[in-house]
């Protein structure tokens, strides 16, 4: 099953900031299953990650940006609107995603604004003994199906 979340329209009203903080479109990591693959498209990069532990935000991540160029284990912290307030374990549209740089450091990478979230639960409709045919799966995900 593939699900995409995008903003409905450009909102420029005075309540836009408040709606970004409390009512923005997005996903809670703890509502996803282990193994779910999520693609987060920001203004500048794409981040693809596989959920390892939904409750803690631990993921295996890769990106086409300057960070996470190689697959690595890290943690999604949450989303922010650019200030110090953060919505833990949340990935929100029109918000900035915060990701730990690595499991060994406490440094946080803040992305540009999230524009689209795609959730791929690729094992949902397949029996445990069968894997999906590779031609239907994006090339970058092939390694995770072995």
N, C-alpha and C positions, 0 to 999 in steps of 0.2 A: 504494500500500500504506500502510495506517495501522496503527501499532503503539502501544499504550499501556502505560506502566510505572507501577505503583502499588505501595505496600507491601502485602504479603500479609496482615499483621495487626499490631496494636499490640504491640510488644515492650517489656516493662518490666524484663527481667532485668538482672543485673549486667553481662553481656557486651554489652549494647546499644550502649554507646559504642564499643567495639572493633569491633563488626560495622558500625557506621556508617562507621568510618574505612577498614576494609579489605574488607568484604564487602557493602556496601550495594548495593541494586538501583540501576541507573542506566545511563548511556551514556557511552562515550568519544567525544568529538567527532571524533577522527581516524578513527573507523570509519564516519562518515557521508559521503555523497557531496555534492559541490558542488550547491547548489540545493535540498537537502532542507530542509523547513520543520519546525521544532520548536516546540511549545507547552509551556512550563513553567508549571505552576500551583503557586503558592506559597500560604501561608496567607492572604495579603492581595491578591495581584495575579496577572495572567497576563502572561507574556512570550512574544511570538511572534517568532521569528527565522529567517532564511534563511541557510544556511551558505554563506559565500564561500570560506573557506580552512579546511578541517578541521584541518590540522596546526597552524596558529597560533591557531585559535579565532576568526578574524575572521568577523563576522556582520553582517547588516543586521537591526536590532531595532526593535520597537515594543512598548509596554506600556500597560495601562490604569491604571498607578500614577502617582506623581509624577515619576518619571524615565522617560525614553525615550517621551514622549508623541507625538513625531514620529519618523518613520522615520529612522534614522541608522546609520552604519557604526561598529562598535565591536568589542570583543574579549571573549569569554568567557574568564575566567582559570581558573576551576575551582570546586571545592566545598570547603567547610570544615565542621567540626562546631561552630564558634563560637570556636575558639581560633586560634592563629597557624599551625597546620599546615594546608596546603592540598593537595588532590589536583588537580594541574594537568590541564586539558583533560577533566575529568570533571564530569558533572552527576549528582548522587546524590540519591535519594529520602531524605527526612528530614534532608537536609543543607542548608546555606546556599550559594546560588550567588553567586559573585563575578564582577562585570562591570565592565570599565573604563567610566568615565562617558562618555568620548569618545576619539576617536583622538588628539586634541591634548593631553589631560591625562593625568596618571598617577593621578588619583583613582579609587578603587574603590567601587562600589556593592555592598553586601551585601544580598541579599534575605532575606525570611523563609523558613522551612523549605519545601523543595520537597515537594509532595504528589503530583504527577502529572506525567508526561512523555508527550507525544504526538508521535510522529514520523510525518511525512507525506512519503512519496516520491511526489509526485504525477505525475512524468513517467515513472515506471518502466514502466508498462504501455501507454504511448502511443507511436506512431511519432513520430519527430522532426518530421515535417511537420504533425502534428495536435496540438491542445491539448485538454485536458479541457473538457467543457462546464461553463460557469460555475455552473450550478445545483447541482453536486455539490461545489463548493469554497466554504469559508467566505468571506463577503463581504470580510473584512479582507485576504484573500490575492489578490483579483482584480487589484490593482495589480502584483503580482509575476508575473502570467501574461502581461502584454503584451509 
